[in-house]
Amino acid sequence: MPYLFVFVLGASVGSFLNVVIYRLPAGLSLLSPPSHCPQCSTQLKPYDNVPIFGWLWLRGRCRYCRTTISPRYPLVEFLSGLLYVAVFLRFGWQLETPFYWGLISWLVALTLIDIDTLTLPNALTMSGVGLGWLAQAVLSSGPTRLSMLVASIAASILGIWLFDGIGILGSAMTGKTAMGGGDGKLAAMLGAWLGWQGLLLSILLASCLGAFVGGFGIVLGRLERRQPIPFGPFLAFGAGISLFFGNALIQAYLRLFFKDVL
């Protein structure tokens, strides 16, 4: 029963994330006007907005003008529900859980916005940084609280410096902009949440996946060699792996390469 509750909660948040993904890059209000058909502008009824099932009931079409509704809307809701359940399975009813639900929500929104627009809005990345610092302050206690907060801030600065350095070096080598400014801010957000070790692991995983996807896309003829591709989704993927398996991966790495030292 708790899993069903968590899934419904995540799917409901996913419904709002669809609004964020569509409206935020366009500079529209997230609250007004209420949900409506983008084609005929008719305000949707509450039963049309039921996560996942609303789209199924309508068979993927607007009730009023019969315009096709993208299947991405229920997919985002379904994915959000699954991710919320995954966080709950990993952390249970702990204080960390609602904070990590927040992190997952930010990552889902940033991923899809970056795919759509090749941008990572400051409103999300910088609020994500602040929420990460708040999480570190709340989740630590006693004498460790200040040190954890300082470490979180330092990891955020490290994330920005790393990507600024990569961008400057890449631009000097290629003569073109190598890295968007939003990627560094997303890295700062990941540093705030995951610390410097989780940040570095996320970047490593993102780089490996990005190289694989980019190379595979070029081989298949789907991508050109100098075609820009969003790096935010790869960072978000790396962050998700770090959140769930980061400690285990880091310990396995240390045992493999530094077993004589440990």
ZIJO-V464630 format. One record per helix or strand. SS is the DSSP state (hx for helix, st for strand). FROM is the first residue (numbers start at 1). LEN is the number of residues. Records with the same first field share a line. If there is no record, write none. Layout:
SS: FROM-LEN + FROM-LEN
This chain:
hx: 2-22 + 46-4 + 53-5 + 72-20 + 95-23 + 122-18 + 144-31 + 181-39 + 232-26
st: 36-1 + 43-1 + 61-1 + 68-1
